[in-house]
Amino acid sequence: MSNLVDRRLSGKNRSAANRQRFLRRFKGQIRKAVTEAVSGRKVADLERGEKISIPSKDLKEPVFHHGAGGRRDVIHPGNKEFVTGDRVDRPQSGGGQGSGAGGSPDGEGLDEFVFQLSQEEFMNYFFEDLALPDLVKKQLAAVPEVKRARAGFVSQGNPANLHVVRSMKQAIGRRLAMSAGPREALREAEEALAELEAQGKGRSMEAEELREEIKSLKARVAAVPFLDTWDLRYANRVDKPQPSSQAVMFCLMDVSGSMDESRKDIAKRFFMLLYLFLTRSYERIDVVFIRHHTVAKEVDEEDFFSSRETGGTVVSSALELMHEIILERYPSASWNIYAAQASDGDNWENDSPRCRELLIHSILPLVQYYAYVEIEEENPQSLWREYEYVKKMNRQFAMQRILSLEDIYPVFRELFRKKAA
């Protein structure tokens, strides 16, 4: 029988197999930590790794050992406080099995195990139960972006860009050109000397002159430098415009008094999913945040998720502002436009028909896709009914209801599932 030992190095992923086994074993704890990390991140800052802590109590290994067997009487020396039947008090917090800074002075504590979850692993856990389909895009805008491209060779440049092969070819060509004449004269002189020696005139004055000429020609050929500074060639790179795809993502959310923090947290996670979905299809993505109650306003991400207003809701104000921003900064001929709207469905009764008209005639002709999610457990209101009509009339409009955090992934999958051709 042959015993084979694989001693190949695994590079920086030397313990990749062990790491995967570790991740599978503590899958529940890691998924919980990823969920907690998502709630504290920004929409555009989700795609990076995370430091994960696993409690020490979850790291205990199961062991097999032989039992004592039979019945035995054991005497423990040093007991001066207890007799049979006494109840032993529970040790105080940190008494020998503390965690971190809460260790006991009488025993040794055990810190939590902390390790770094890579970006790819973090995203795998985040999208574990979510299938991201390929959304068909109507067009890809060509936006000039400068990228470094090769542009032949130059005689001057950075030593780091020295092209050895090209320089040596240049040196060989130069040596051949500079020594072609002396080499030809050297060949003729050697043939003439050989002819004189064959005739027995090797010691004649003519033969001595040929020897001096041969010596001079060899010196001329040897004087040609092997490599000259003129031979050096450097790889040249220039800035070349390259087409790249770009998209803009509009996030619209109701911040009136009826939208509490739990609803905002659900909306934030939905916007995160949409942003990550777009990053896998486009190189450049702009995010525009529009919040509204009775009046709409473009804000940054922090105000978008933290601000809370009182009063009623007029959804059409947000749609009108979005339409103005598209016409002013994001022409549909150059941008792929996506929109996601989150609301609890509350809206002024007479404003809902206005929202339907804005979507059908002003916004949907300009966008690639529009997704509406309603975060409400009660029966749909007038806004939902008007949007149902919009959904029947437009293929690029989708709507779903979200009742809890657990519904985010299924709803997102339904909104962005691959449509039939």
URPE-V622230 format. One record per pair of residues at least 24 apart in sequence whose ideal C-beta (glycine too) atoms are under 7 Angstrom apart, sorted by the first residue. I is the first residue (numbers start at 1). J is the second residue. Records with the same first field share a line. If there is no record, write none. Layout:
BEGIN
I = J, J
END
This chain:
BEGIN
23 = 121
26 = 54, 58
29 = 54, 58
30 = 117, 125
31 = 125
34 = 122, 125, 126
38 = 126, 269, 272
39 = 265
42 = 301
43 = 271, 272, 275, 287, 301
44 = 275, 287
46 = 272, 276
47 = 119, 123, 276, 279
48 = 119
49 = 116, 117, 118, 119, 122
50 = 117, 122
51 = 114, 116
52 = 115, 117
53 = 112, 114
54 = 112, 113
55 = 112
56 = 99, 110, 111, 112, 113
59 = 113
129 = 409
130 = 409, 412, 413
131 = 413
132 = 277, 280
133 = 416, 417, 418
134 = 418
135 = 281, 369, 416
137 = 336, 368
138 = 368
140 = 245
141 = 245, 246, 334, 335, 336
142 = 243
143 = 243, 244, 246, 284, 334
144 = 241
145 = 241, 242, 244
146 = 239, 241
147 = 240, 242
148 = 237, 239
149 = 237, 238, 240
150 = 235, 237
151 = 236, 237, 238
152 = 236
153 = 233, 234, 235, 236
154 = 234, 236
155 = 232, 233
156 = 234
157 = 234, 236
158 = 234
161 = 234, 235
162 = 232, 234
163 = 233, 234, 235
166 = 233
167 = 231, 232, 233
170 = 231, 233
171 = 226, 227, 228, 231
174 = 228, 231
175 = 224
178 = 224
179 = 221, 224
182 = 217, 220, 221
183 = 221
185 = 217
186 = 214, 217, 218, 221
189 = 213, 214, 217
190 = 214
244 = 283, 284
245 = 282, 283
246 = 282, 283, 284, 335, 336
247 = 278, 282, 285, 335, 336, 338
248 = 286, 288, 330, 335, 337
249 = 274, 275, 278, 285, 287, 338
250 = 288, 290, 322, 339
251 = 287, 288, 289, 290, 304, 340
252 = 290, 318, 322, 339, 341
253 = 291, 304, 342
254 = 292, 313, 343, 344
255 = 291, 292, 293, 307, 308, 309
256 = 293, 309, 311, 312, 313, 346
257 = 309, 310, 311
258 = 344, 346
259 = 344
263 = 344, 375
264 = 305
266 = 375, 402, 405, 408
267 = 342, 375
268 = 305
269 = 405, 408
270 = 340, 342, 373, 408, 412
271 = 340
273 = 412
274 = 340
277 = 416
278 = 338
282 = 336
288 = 325
290 = 318, 321, 322
292 = 317, 318
296 = 321
298 = 325
312 = 348
313 = 346, 347, 348
314 = 348, 351
315 = 343, 347, 351, 355, 383
316 = 351, 354, 355, 358
319 = 355, 358, 359, 363
320 = 358
322 = 363
323 = 358, 362, 363
326 = 366
332 = 366
336 = 368
337 = 366, 367, 368
338 = 367, 368, 369
339 = 367, 370
340 = 371
341 = 372
342 = 373, 375
343 = 374, 383
344 = 374, 375, 376
345 = 374, 376, 380, 381, 383, 384
346 = 381
347 = 381, 382, 383
349 = 382
352 = 382, 383, 386
353 = 386
355 = 383, 386
356 = 386, 389, 390
359 = 390
360 = 390, 393, 394
364 = 394, 396, 397
367 = 396
368 = 396
369 = 396
370 = 396, 397
371 = 398, 415
372 = 399
373 = 400, 402, 411
374 = 401
375 = 402
376 = 401
377 = 403
END
